Amino acid sequence: MLEEVERWLATHSWSVTDRPLQRILAAKQRTGQTISVVLPALDEEETVGDIVTVIRRELVERVPLVDELVVVDSGSTDRTSEVAAAAGARVVHRDTILPRIPAVPGKGEVLWRSLLVTRGDIICFVDADLREFSADFVSGIVGPLLTDPGISLVKAMYDRPLAGAAGQGGRVTELMARPLLNMHWPQLAGFVQPLGGEYAARRGLLEQLPFPVGYGVELGMLVDALHLVGLDALAQVDVGVRRHRHQDGQALGRMAAAIYRTAQLRLARGHLIRPALTQFERDEDGFAPRTYSVDTEERPPMVEIAEYAERRVA
């Protein structure tokens, strides 16, 4: 491991207990910074309500840490929107944000558009499929941003159990993202959960970053932030254990392909020879090929969008 990374691990990797809630709240009141929490959601009626409820109870009503709680629905066919609204979130539908640019499927698309419907100086992203959710996932990662002006982006780190076995979750991280980062961006080798969906960043950073529209958004954001603000502006906080719905092997393959494409684009800015992934599923005739397109689109930095610039002036 690089000496720079060893130093970073000692100085920029913290536990949620390192910054008690009252200290974080005092820093927020002193600096006047506002916090928006965004949950990108697609068919998450089983979990989104509990997450919203915990954030509202613990970080809006009990202590005034979160100023804005927004669920961006990316086309759910279940009751995600109704459940989130009943729990106290403001629900915005993806297709109503920046309608002149047709929306495409993908998590990164939703995160990018959320910049237009939030106002916070700090934006905290939380996946909507988490179970046994703790408010530490929010307070832990916004804490360093409130208390240290030199920090621009904070990732959550945690254990990810799979089928009851500790540390077996995050399969795409271990098989794709971690090798890519260690080989090509070794300064980022210290991140425990580089693909984790729980992270917070300053709006001033997020609005300058391109957003891969799909699963590559977390890796792309981490790499681009490293180049834009440097390693010492990045940090991570241990918030305990993350429990969520796990994808099947083929879905993980598609995720890995999108992440590899994101890395390849940043390595060479060249074009993909074949932006597609063929997988196989057994049917009554044997193994049938199924080919999926790999996300090849990225949204530009939000500061380049006219509607965003107009909103800032207003």
C-alpha positions as CSV (number, residue, x, y, z in Angstrom):
1,M,0.0,0.0,0.0
2,L,1.2,3.5,-0.8
3,E,2.5,5.5,2.2
4,E,0.1,8.2,1.2
5,V,-2.8,5.8,1.6
6,E,-1.5,4.5,4.9
7,R,-1.4,8.1,6.2
8,W,-4.8,8.8,4.8
9,L,-6.3,5.7,6.5
10,A,-4.9,7.0,9.8
11,T,-6.1,10.5,9.4
12,H,-9.3,10.3,7.3
13,S,-11.0,7.1,8.3
14,W,-13.2,7.5,11.3
15,S,-15.9,5.9,13.4
16,V,-19.4,7.4,13.8
17,T,-18.6,7.6,17.5
18,D,-15.7,10.0,16.9
19,R,-18.2,12.8,16.3
20,P,-21.1,12.8,18.8
21,L,-24.4,14.0,17.4
22,Q,-24.4,17.1,19.6
23,R,-21.0,18.1,18.3
24,I,-22.2,17.7,14.7
25,L,-25.3,19.8,15.5
26,A,-23.3,22.5,17.1
27,A,-21.1,22.7,14.0
28,K,-24.1,22.9,11.8
29,Q,-25.6,25.8,13.8
30,R,-22.2,27.6,13.9
31,T,-21.6,27.3,10.1
32,G,-25.1,27.7,8.9
33,Q,-24.8,24.8,6.4
34,T,-27.9,23.1,5.3
35,I,-28.3,19.3,4.6
36,S,-30.4,17.5,2.0
37,V,-30.9,13.8,2.2
38,V,-31.8,12.1,-1.1
39,L,-33.1,8.5,-1.5
40,P,-33.1,7.3,-5.1
41,A,-35.9,4.7,-5.2
42,L,-37.2,2.1,-7.7
43,D,-39.8,-0.3,-6.4
44,E,-38.8,-0.1,-2.7
45,E,-42.2,0.0,-1.0
46,E,-41.0,-2.5,1.6
47,T,-38.1,-0.5,2.9
48,V,-38.3,3.2,1.9
49,G,-41.0,4.1,4.5
50,D,-38.9,2.8,7.5
51,I,-35.8,4.7,6.3
52,V,-37.7,7.9,5.9
53,T,-39.4,7.4,9.3
54,V,-36.1,6.9,11.1
55,I,-34.5,10.0,9.5
56,R,-37.4,12.2,10.2
57,R,-37.8,11.0,13.8
58,E,-34.1,11.1,14.7
59,L,-32.6,13.9,12.6
60,V,-35.5,16.2,11.8
61,E,-37.8,16.1,14.9
62,R,-35.5,15.0,17.7
63,V,-32.6,17.1,16.6
64,P,-32.7,19.6,13.6
65,L,-29.8,18.2,11.6
66,V,-31.5,17.4,8.3
67,D,-33.2,20.3,6.5
68,E,-34.7,18.5,3.5
69,L,-35.6,14.8,2.9
70,V,-36.4,13.9,-0.7
71,V,-37.2,10.6,-2.3
72,V,-36.7,10.6,-6.1
73,D,-38.8,7.9,-7.7
74,S,-37.3,6.6,-10.8
75,G,-40.4,4.9,-12.2
76,S,-41.7,2.6,-9.6
77,T,-44.6,0.4,-10.4
78,D,-45.4,-0.4,-6.7
79,R,-46.4,2.0,-3.9
80,T,-42.9,3.4,-3.3
81,S,-44.1,7.0,-3.8
82,E,-47.2,6.7,-1.6
83,V,-45.2,5.0,1.2
84,A,-42.4,7.5,1.2
85,A,-44.8,10.5,1.2
86,A,-46.9,9.0,4.1
87,A,-43.7,8.6,6.1
88,G,-42.9,12.3,5.6
89,A,-40.6,12.6,2.6
90,R,-41.0,15.0,-0.3
91,V,-41.4,12.7,-3.3
92,V,-40.3,13.9,-6.7
93,H,-40.7,11.8,-9.9
94,R,-37.6,11.5,-12.0
95,D,-39.4,12.4,-15.3
96,T,-40.6,15.7,-13.9
97,I,-37.1,17.0,-13.3
98,L,-35.5,18.7,-16.3
99,P,-38.1,17.4,-18.7
100,R,-36.4,18.8,-21.8
101,I,-33.7,16.1,-21.4
102,P,-35.4,12.7,-21.7
103,A,-34.6,10.5,-18.7
104,V,-32.9,7.2,-19.1
105,P,-33.0,4.3,-16.6
106,G,-30.3,4.2,-14.0
107,K,-29.3,5.2,-10.5
108,G,-26.8,7.8,-11.6
109,E,-29.5,9.5,-13.7
110,V,-31.6,10.0,-10.6
111,L,-28.7,11.2,-8.4
112,W,-27.8,13.8,-11.1
113,R,-31.3,15.1,-11.4
114,S,-31.7,15.4,-7.7
115,L,-29.3,18.3,-7.6
116,L,-32.0,20.3,-9.3
117,V,-34.7,19.6,-6.7
118,T,-32.6,20.0,-3.6
119,R,-31.2,23.1,-1.9
120,G,-28.8,21.8,0.7
121,D,-25.2,22.9,0.9
122,I,-24.4,19.2,1.7
123,I,-26.2,16.4,-0.1
124,C,-26.4,13.0,1.5
125,F,-27.3,10.0,-0.7
126,V,-28.9,6.9,0.9
127,D,-30.0,3.8,-0.9
128,A,-33.7,3.0,-0.4
129,D,-33.4,-0.8,0.0
130,L,-31.7,-0.8,3.4
131,R,-33.1,-2.9,6.3
132,E,-32.7,-2.2,10.0
133,F,-31.7,1.3,9.1
134,S,-29.9,3.5,11.6
135,A,-29.7,7.3,11.5
136,D,-25.9,6.8,12.0
137,F,-25.8,6.3,8.2
138,V,-26.7,10.0,7.8
139,S,-25.1,11.7,10.8
140,G,-21.9,9.7,10.5
141,I,-21.1,10.8,7.0
142,V,-22.3,14.4,7.2
143,G,-20.3,14.9,10.4
144,P,-16.9,15.4,8.8
145,L,-18.3,17.8,6.3
146,L,-19.8,20.0,9.0
147,T,-16.8,19.9,11.3
148,D,-13.9,20.1,8.8
149,P,-14.0,22.6,5.9
150,G,-11.2,20.7,4.1
151,I,-13.4,17.6,3.6
152,S,-15.5,17.5,0.4
153,L,-16.8,13.9,0.1
154,V,-17.4,11.2,2.7
155,K,-18.2,7.6,2.1
156,A,-19.8,5.3,4.6
157,M,-18.0,2.0,5.4
158,Y,-19.6,-1.0,7.0
159,D,-19.8,-4.7,7.2
160,R,-22.0,-6.3,4.5
161,P,-23.2,-9.8,5.6
162,L,-24.5,-12.2,3.0
163,A,-26.8,-15.1,3.9
164,G,-25.7,-14.7,7.5
165,A,-22.0,-14.7,6.8
166,A,-20.0,-11.6,7.8
167,G,-18.0,-9.8,5.2
168,Q,-19.4,-11.7,2.2
169,G,-21.5,-8.9,0.7
170,G,-20.1,-6.5,-1.8
171,R,-19.2,-9.1,-4.4
172,V,-18.8,-6.6,-7.3
173,T,-16.6,-4.5,-5.1
174,E,-14.2,-7.3,-4.4
175,L,-14.2,-8.8,-7.9
176,M,-14.3,-5.7,-10.0
177,A,-14.0,-2.3,-8.3
178,R,-11.3,-3.0,-5.8
179,P,-8.9,-4.5,-8.3
180,L,-9.5,-1.6,-10.7
181,L,-8.9,1.0,-8.1
182,N,-5.8,-0.7,-6.7
183,M,-4.2,-1.1,-10.2
184,H,-5.2,2.2,-11.8
185,W,-6.0,4.6,-9.0
186,P,-4.0,3.3,-6.0
187,Q,-4.6,6.4,-4.0
188,L,-8.2,5.2,-3.6
189,A,-7.1,1.7,-2.4
190,G,-8.0,2.7,1.2
191,F,-11.8,3.0,0.6
192,V,-13.5,0.0,2.3
193,Q,-16.8,0.4,0.4
194,P,-16.0,2.3,-2.8
195,L,-19.3,1.3,-4.4
196,G,-21.5,1.9,-1.4
197,G,-24.6,4.0,-2.0
198,E,-24.3,6.0,1.3
199,Y,-22.1,9.0,0.9
200,A,-22.3,12.8,1.4
201,A,-20.6,15.6,-0.4
202,R,-20.6,19.3,-0.8
203,R,-22.9,20.7,-3.5
204,G,-20.0,22.7,-4.8
205,L,-18.2,19.4,-5.6
206,L,-21.2,17.5,-6.9
207,E,-22.2,20.1,-9.4
208,Q,-18.8,20.0,-11.0
209,L,-18.8,16.2,-11.6
210,P,-20.1,14.2,-14.6
211,F,-22.5,11.5,-13.5
212,P,-22.5,8.1,-15.2
213,V,-26.2,7.3,-15.6
214,G,-26.1,3.8,-14.3
215,Y,-24.2,1.6,-11.8
216,G,-20.9,3.2,-12.5
217,V,-21.8,6.4,-10.8
218,E,-20.1,5.6,-7.5
219,L,-16.8,4.6,-9.0
220,G,-16.9,7.5,-11.4
221,M,-17.6,10.0,-8.7
222,L,-14.8,8.7,-6.5
223,V,-12.2,8.8,-9.3
224,D,-13.3,12.2,-10.6
225,A,-13.4,13.7,-7.1
226,L,-9.9,12.5,-6.5
227,H,-8.7,14.4,-9.6
228,L,-10.7,17.5,-8.8
229,V,-10.1,18.0,-5.0
230,G,-7.4,15.5,-4.0
231,L,-7.2,12.6,-1.6
232,D,-7.1,14.7,1.5
233,A,-10.5,16.1,0.7
234,L,-12.0,12.6,0.8
235,A,-12.8,10.6,3.9
236,Q,-14.8,7.5,5.2
237,V,-16.7,6.8,8.3
238,D,-17.6,3.4,9.9
239,V,-21.3,3.3,10.5
240,G,-21.6,-0.4,11.5
241,V,-23.5,-3.0,9.4
242,R,-25.4,-2.6,6.2
243,R,-28.3,-5.0,5.4
244,H,-30.1,-4.8,2.2
245,R,-31.6,-6.8,-0.7
246,H,-28.9,-8.7,-2.6
247,Q,-28.8,-9.0,-6.4
248,D,-28.5,-12.3,-8.2
249,G,-25.4,-13.3,-10.1
250,Q,-26.5,-12.1,-13.5
251,A,-27.5,-8.7,-12.2
252,L,-24.1,-8.4,-10.6
253,G,-22.5,-9.2,-13.9
254,R,-24.4,-6.3,-15.6
255,M,-23.4,-4.0,-12.7
256,A,-19.7,-5.1,-13.1
257,A,-19.8,-4.4,-16.8
258,A,-21.1,-0.9,-16.2
259,I,-18.4,-0.2,-13.6
260,Y,-15.7,-1.5,-15.9
261,R,-17.0,0.7,-18.7
262,T,-16.9,3.7,-16.3
263,A,-13.3,2.9,-15.4
264,Q,-12.3,2.4,-19.0
265,L,-13.7,5.7,-20.1
266,R,-11.7,7.5,-17.4
267,L,-8.5,5.6,-18.3
268,A,-8.5,6.4,-22.0
269,R,-11.5,8.4,-22.9
270,G,-11.7,6.1,-25.8
271,H,-14.8,4.4,-27.2
272,L,-16.0,0.9,-26.4
273,I,-15.7,-1.6,-29.2
274,R,-18.8,-3.4,-28.0
275,P,-20.8,-1.7,-25.3
276,A,-22.8,-4.8,-24.6
277,L,-22.7,-7.9,-22.3
278,T,-24.0,-11.3,-23.2
279,Q,-25.1,-13.6,-20.4
280,F,-26.6,-17.1,-20.4
281,E,-29.8,-18.4,-18.9
282,R,-31.0,-22.0,-19.0
283,D,-34.3,-22.7,-20.6
284,E,-36.0,-25.9,-21.9
285,D,-33.6,-26.0,-24.9
286,G,-30.4,-25.5,-23.0
287,F,-28.5,-22.2,-22.4
288,A,-30.0,-19.2,-24.1
289,P,-28.0,-16.1,-24.6
290,R,-29.3,-12.8,-23.3
291,T,-27.5,-9.6,-24.4
292,Y,-27.8,-6.4,-22.5
293,S,-26.5,-2.9,-23.4
294,V,-23.9,-1.4,-21.1
295,D,-24.6,2.1,-19.9
296,T,-22.5,4.3,-22.2
297,E,-24.0,7.7,-21.4
298,E,-22.9,10.3,-18.8
299,R,-24.6,13.4,-17.7
300,P,-22.5,16.6,-17.8
301,P,-21.5,18.6,-14.7
302,M,-24.7,20.2,-13.4
303,V,-23.1,23.7,-13.6
304,E,-23.3,23.4,-17.4
305,I,-27.1,23.0,-17.3
306,A,-28.9,26.3,-18.0
307,E,-31.8,25.5,-15.7
308,Y,-29.5,24.9,-12.8
309,A,-27.6,28.2,-13.4
310,E,-30.9,30.1,-13.5
311,R,-32.0,28.5,-10.3
312,R,-28.8,29.6,-8.6
313,V,-29.3,33.2,-9.7
314,A,-32.9,33.2,-8.5
